[in-house]
Amino acid sequence: MSQQRTLIIGGASGIGYSVAQLLTSRGDAIVLAGRNTQKLQQAAKQLSGKSSIDTLTLDIANEQELRDLAKTLGPVDNIVVTAGSQAPGGPLSSVDLSAAKQAFETKFWGSLAIAQHLGGLLKPGGTLTFTSGFLARRTVAGTIVKTAMNAALESAVKILAKELSPLRVNAVSPGLTDTEAYSAMAPEARQQMLEKAAAALPAQRWGRAEDVAKGYLFVIDNPFVTGSVIDIEGGALVN
């Protein structure tokens, strides 16, 4: 494939960074975007020397920032959105609804704002790929906010695939993945959590960022995939 230019929103760490690694390893140009300027600069430094890398500070919950970016970014071949939000857990009776609304504001409405304001930057044949999560279709008590938020995003992907055609719109839906999202846990507790999860999965292993990142390249490279949700969750949905 000829060199492409990809905007990765949430590309400074975790799954987004692994997507950046895969794209730069084949010579693609990337733009890393996120809220933490320092992390973005560190990520760009680690990836430097492999291809063209730019960074920009961006909060997807701030619609004006997206409007401004649409005027300056220029054409791109792909937009990958791995930026997430901290959704409160627990039963509905104890959920902080203000925090739940903020989580939706960032991940769900932020994703739709990206499609609305940045979708016009995509070149013909371009792709827009969001990130949901296996809880969208897994019934687990105490996860009502995450489940509703990711289910809403997956439903939106189907509509956007029609509305934005011939651009291709998809979502990658990861299961439990060992990323910086669990960095606040004690190392022993984190390891126990991952081992327990792996033992319960048909794949008999937990997810790694590089495993999930391959799903984004699949939807970028395959011109016959749109309106799809790519599950990469070790078999959690068949348990």
C-alpha positions in Angstrom: 0.0 0.0 0.0 1.1 3.6 -0.6 1.9 5.7 2.4 -1.2 6.9 4.2 -1.8 9.7 6.8 -3.7 8.7 9.9 -5.0 10.8 12.8 -5.0 8.8 16.0 -7.0 10.4 18.8 -5.9 8.8 22.0 -2.6 7.7 20.4 -0.2 8.6 23.3 -0.7 5.4 25.2 -2.3 2.0 25.3 -4.1 0.7 22.3 -3.8 3.9 20.3 -0.1 3.9 20.8 0.1 0.3 19.6 -1.8 1.3 16.5 0.7 4.1 15.9 3.6 1.6 16.2 2.0 -0.7 13.6 1.4 2.2 11.2 4.8 3.8 11.5 6.5 0.4 11.1 5.1 0.3 7.6 6.0 3.9 6.8 2.7 5.6 7.3 2.5 9.2 8.5 0.6 9.8 11.7 -0.9 12.6 13.7 -1.1 11.8 17.5 -3.8 13.7 19.3 -4.8 13.7 23.0 -5.3 15.8 26.1 -1.8 15.2 27.6 0.8 17.2 25.7 3.7 15.7 27.6 2.6 12.1 26.9 2.1 13.0 23.2 5.6 14.3 22.9 7.1 11.3 24.7 5.2 9.0 22.3 6.3 10.9 19.3 9.9 10.7 20.5 9.7 6.9 20.9 8.2 6.6 17.4 10.6 9.0 15.8 12.8 8.0 12.9 10.2 5.6 11.4 7.9 8.0 9.5 6.4 11.4 9.7 4.9 12.1 13.1 3.0 15.2 14.3 1.2 15.8 17.6 -1.6 18.0 18.7 -3.4 18.6 22.0 -7.1 17.9 21.7 -10.0 17.3 24.0 -12.8 15.6 22.1 -15.4 16.7 24.6 -14.6 20.3 23.4 -16.5 20.7 20.2 -14.9 24.0 19.4 -11.5 22.4 19.4 -12.7 20.0 16.8 -14.2 22.8 14.7 -10.8 24.6 14.8 -8.9 21.4 13.9 -11.1 20.8 10.9 -9.7 24.1 9.5 -6.1 23.3 10.0 -5.4 19.5 9.9 -5.7 18.9 6.2 -6.7 15.7 4.4 -6.2 12.4 6.1 -6.8 8.8 5.0 -7.9 7.4 8.3 -9.1 8.6 11.7 -8.8 6.2 14.6 -10.4 7.1 17.9 -9.2 5.2 21.0 -9.7 8.1 23.4 -12.0 6.9 26.2 -13.5 8.1 29.5 -13.7 7.0 33.1 -17.3 5.6 33.4 -18.5 5.1 36.9 -19.4 1.6 37.9 -21.8 0.0 40.3 -25.5 -0.5 40.4 -27.7 2.3 39.2 -28.9 3.1 42.7 -25.4 4.2 43.6 -24.1 5.6 40.2 -23.0 9.2 40.2 -25.2 10.4 37.3 -23.1 13.6 36.8 -20.0 11.4 36.2 -22.0 9.1 34.0 -23.1 12.1 31.8 -19.6 13.4 31.6 -18.4 9.9 30.5 -21.0 10.0 27.7 -20.1 13.5 26.8 -16.5 12.5 26.2 -16.7 9.0 24.6 -20.1 9.0 22.9 -20.8 12.6 22.0 -17.1 13.3 21.5 -17.0 10.4 18.9 -20.1 11.8 17.1 -18.5 15.3 17.1 -15.4 13.8 15.5 -17.5 12.3 12.7 -19.4 15.5 12.2 -16.5 17.9 12.2 -13.6 15.8 10.9 -15.3 13.3 8.7 -15.1 15.8 5.8 -11.3 15.7 6.0 -11.2 12.0 5.0 -10.0 11.3 1.5 -12.1 9.1 -0.8 -12.0 5.5 0.4 -11.0 6.8 3.9 -11.9 5.1 7.2 -13.2 6.3 10.6 -12.8 3.7 13.3 -14.1 4.0 16.9 -13.5 2.0 20.0 -16.3 0.4 22.0 -16.0 -2.5 24.4 -17.3 -6.0 24.9 -19.6 -4.8 27.7 -21.8 -3.3 25.0 -23.2 -6.9 24.5 -22.3 -8.6 27.7 -24.8 -8.4 30.5 -22.9 -7.7 33.7 -24.5 -6.2 36.8 -22.8 -3.0 37.9 -21.7 -1.9 34.4 -24.8 0.0 33.2 -22.9 3.1 32.2 -20.2 1.4 30.3 -22.7 -1.0 28.7 -25.1 1.8 27.6 -22.3 4.1 26.3 -20.6 1.4 24.2 -23.9 0.0 22.9 -24.9 3.5 21.8 -21.6 3.9 20.0 -21.9 0.6 18.2 -25.4 1.5 17.1 -24.2 4.8 15.8 -21.5 3.1 13.8 -24.1 1.3 11.7 -25.9 4.6 10.9 -22.7 6.5 10.2 -21.6 3.8 7.8 -24.7 4.6 5.7 -24.7 8.4 6.1 -20.9 8.8 5.4 -20.7 6.2 2.6 -18.5 5.7 0.6 -16.3 6.4 3.6 -16.0 3.3 5.8 -17.0 3.5 9.5 -16.3 0.7 12.0 -15.7 0.0 15.6 -13.2 -2.2 17.4 -14.5 -3.8 20.5 -11.8 -4.9 23.0 -12.2 -7.2 25.9 -10.1 -6.9 29.1 -6.8 -5.6 27.9 -3.6 -4.9 29.9 -3.0 -1.2 29.3 -2.2 1.9 31.3 -5.9 2.0 32.3 -5.0 -0.3 35.2 -1.8 1.5 36.2 -3.3 2.7 39.4 -3.7 -0.9 40.7 -1.0 -2.5 42.8 1.1 -4.8 40.6 0.1 -7.9 42.5 -3.6 -7.2 42.3 -3.3 -6.3 38.6 -1.5 -9.6 37.8 -4.1 -11.6 39.8 -6.9 -9.8 37.9 -5.4 -10.6 34.5 -4.6 -14.2 35.4 -8.2 -14.8 36.7 -9.6 -13.3 33.5 -7.4 -15.4 31.3 -8.4 -18.6 33.1 -12.1 -17.9 32.4 -11.6 -17.1 28.6 -11.6 -19.6 25.8 -8.4 -18.0 24.5 -6.8 -18.7 27.9 -4.9 -15.4 27.9 -5.6 -11.8 28.6 -5.6 -9.1 25.9 -2.5 -7.0 25.1 -2.6 -3.6 23.4 -0.8 -5.0 20.3 -3.4 -7.7 19.9 -6.2 -5.2 19.7 -4.3 -2.8 17.5 -4.2 -5.4 14.7 -8.0 -5.0 14.5 -7.7 -1.4 13.5 -5.3 -2.2 10.7 -7.7 -4.9 9.5 -10.5 -2.4 9.0 -8.2 0.2 7.5 -6.8 -2.2 5.0 -9.9 -4.2 4.0 -12.0 -2.2 1.6 -15.0 -4.5 2.1 -15.5 -3.8 5.8 -17.9 -1.1 6.9 -20.6 -0.8 9.5 -18.9 -3.6 11.4 -17.9 -4.2 15.0 -14.7 -6.2 15.3 -14.7 -8.2 18.6 -11.2 -8.8 20.0 -12.0 -10.2 23.5 -10.6 -13.7 23.8 -14.0 -15.3 23.6 -15.6 -13.4 26.4 -18.9 -13.0 24.4 -19.3 -16.8 24.0 -18.7 -17.6 27.6 
